[in-house]
């Protein structure tokens, strides 16, 4: 189960690197990414992500990961958007938050990226993952028990 979760996390991390980047499409070598998450607020959840999932991702990709877990992501992203200086590369949050994130331009469409991956996003998530025919979110399961 842990390897499966690590694999899914790796796909998500690779897939969501478009968040917060400039709107110009260009190939960029990524050495480090910053994830800002509203998930995993309990210490045991963070421990699992930091000790099991992220190291597997770093080993598989060579990309260093900084994980920031905060309660008020909206305030942080608003500040970054308004200043024009994005320090967050990936946002991880509950699917119900995505319409707000899309409307406030905290995230970018991921359609070209998703179409290049061999994944299927369940139709049940379409209401919160898509807006105006564009997909902004890849749903994952990340509970730690």
C-alpha positions in Angstrom: 0.0 0.0 0.0 2.8 2.4 0.9 4.5 1.8 -2.5 1.2 2.4 -4.3 0.6 5.6 -2.4 4.2 6.7 -3.2 3.6 6.0 -6.9 0.4 7.9 -7.0 2.0 10.8 -5.1 4.8 10.8 -7.6 2.4 11.0 -10.5 0.5 13.8 -8.8 3.7 15.8 -8.0 4.9 15.5 -11.5 1.5 16.3 -12.9 0.9 19.4 -10.9 4.1 21.2 -11.4 2.2 23.7 -13.6 0.6 25.3 -10.5 2.0 28.8 -9.9 4.3 28.8 -12.9 4.4 31.5 -15.5 1.9 31.3 -18.2 4.5 30.9 -20.9 4.9 27.3 -22.0 8.6 26.3 -22.1 10.6 23.4 -21.0 12.3 23.9 -17.7 14.6 21.6 -15.8 13.1 21.3 -12.3 15.6 20.6 -9.4 13.3 21.5 -6.5 9.6 22.0 -6.0 7.6 23.4 -3.1 4.3 21.8 -2.1 1.9 23.9 0.0 -0.7 21.6 1.5 -3.8 21.9 3.6 -3.8 18.2 4.0 -1.9 16.1 6.5 -2.2 18.5 9.4 -1.8 15.7 12.0 1.9 15.0 12.9 1.6 11.3 12.1 0.3 12.1 8.6 3.1 14.5 7.9 5.6 12.0 9.2 4.4 9.3 6.8 4.5 11.8 3.8 7.9 13.1 4.8 9.5 9.8 5.6 7.8 7.4 3.1 6.3 9.2 0.1 8.5 12.2 -0.5 11.8 10.3 -0.3 10.5 7.8 -2.9 9.6 10.6 -5.2 13.0 12.2 -4.8 14.7 8.9 -5.5 12.6 8.3 -8.6 12.9 11.8 -10.1 15.9 13.5 -8.5 13.7 16.4 -7.7 14.0 17.8 -4.2 10.7 18.5 -2.4 9.9 21.1 0.2 6.6 20.4 2.0 4.8 23.2 3.7 1.6 22.3 5.6 -0.5 25.3 6.6 -4.1 25.9 7.6 -4.7 29.1 5.6 -3.5 28.4 2.1 -5.9 30.9 0.6 -4.2 33.8 2.4 -0.8 32.6 1.3 -1.8 32.1 -2.4 -3.7 35.4 -2.5 -0.5 37.1 -1.3 1.6 35.3 -3.9 -0.9 36.0 -6.7 -1.2 39.7 -5.8 2.6 40.2 -5.6 3.2 38.3 -8.8 5.8 36.2 -7.0 4.9 32.5 -6.7 6.8 30.4 -4.2 4.3 27.6 -4.3 4.7 25.1 -7.2 2.0 22.6 -6.1 -1.1 23.0 -4.1 -2.6 20.0 -2.4 -6.1 20.5 -0.9 -9.5 19.0 -0.7 -11.4 18.8 -4.0 -14.1 21.0 -2.6 -11.7 23.9 -2.4 -10.8 23.7 -6.1 -13.7 25.9 -7.4 -12.4 28.7 -5.2 -8.8 28.1 -6.3 -9.8 28.2 -9.9 -11.9 31.4 -9.6 -9.1 33.1 -7.8 -6.5 32.0 -10.4 -4.4 30.1 -7.8 -4.1 27.2 -10.3 -3.7 26.6 -14.0 -5.3 24.1 -16.4 -3.6 20.7 -16.6 -5.3 19.2 -19.7 -2.2 18.8 -21.8 -0.3 17.2 -19.0 -3.2 14.9 -18.0 -3.6 13.8 -21.6 0.0 12.7 -21.7 -0.4 10.5 -18.6 -1.9 7.1 -18.6 -4.5 7.9 -15.9 -8.2 8.0 -15.7 -10.0 10.6 -13.6 -13.4 9.4 -12.4 -16.4 11.3 -13.7 -17.5 11.8 -10.1 -14.8 14.4 -9.7 -15.7 16.5 -12.7 -17.8 19.0 -10.8 -14.8 20.1 -8.7 -11.9 19.4 -11.0 -13.2 21.1 -14.2 -14.4 24.5 -15.1 -15.2 25.8 -18.5 -14.1 22.5 -20.0 -10.6 22.7 -18.5 -9.2 20.4 -15.8 -7.4 21.9 -12.9 -7.0 19.1 -10.4 -5.9 15.5 -10.2 -7.8 13.8 -7.3 -5.8 11.4 -5.1 -6.5 9.5 -2.0 -3.9 10.3 0.7 -5.3 9.2 4.0 -2.9 7.9 6.5 -4.1 5.4 9.2 
